[in-house]
Amino acid sequence: MASTKILTADTILTRYAADIAFVAEEDAPATTIPDFTNHLRIAAEHLEMAGFTSAEEAEIVAQYLDDAHDSTDSAEQVVFMKRATERIGFVGDMADEYRDMC
């Protein structure tokens, strides 16, 4: 079984913040994980309104990132970041599709 390369918070922000900010109708991409998770939650609402049946994935990623950010246990942080990493690509794909619709 292939292993998933766990993304860092900085990598997630670099790769996805601009697209998520677009979907969330924010003026600027998030530069911190708390701001990014806020954008993800707004984006989840917008994706749902646009008819994306898996829009809740953005909310799930936001929760994993919040949990990783809030955790003081490094092993726990790794687990939450791994879970976020496994799902963030799908959320990014939805954001790309949403952008194409606009």
Buried (B, 14 or more C-beta within 10 A) or exposed (E): EEEEEBBEBEBBBEBBBBBBBBBBEBEEBBEEBEBBBBBBBBBBBBBBEBEBEBBEBBBBBBBBBBBBBEBEEEEEBEBBBBBBBBBBBBBBEBBEEBEEEE
